[in-house]
């Protein structure tokens, strides 16, 4: 069981109970389910199979050639060859 599945189980467990009083059995049930939770290995930053995304540490904020480019045609001459 993953941590997300445990969260869904715990939400249903707490919704369907009358929580005016806690019993030792309720706490033991939750603890037993917590023992079933296993970590899921997700790719991290140092995963050898992960392709890193290039990041420019010094982005240019005043670069006039950044997309989206605006193309302006100032002449309306037709070139007919």
DAWOJO-V37793 format. One record per backbone hydrogen bond with DSSP energy under -0.5 kcal/mol. CO is the residue of the C=O (numbers start at 1). NH is the residue of the N-H. Records with the same first field share a line. If there is no record, write none. Layout:
BEGIN
CO=NH + NH
END
This chain:
BEGIN
1=38
2=6
3=7
4=8
5=9
6=10
7=11
8=12
9=13
10=14
11=15
12=16
14=17
17=19
18=21
23=27
24=28
25=29
26=30
27=31
28=32
29=33
30=34
31=35
32=36
33=36
34=37
39=41
40=42
44=47
47=50
50=52
52=54
55=57
59=61
62=64
63=66
69=71
70=72
72=74
78=80
79=81
END
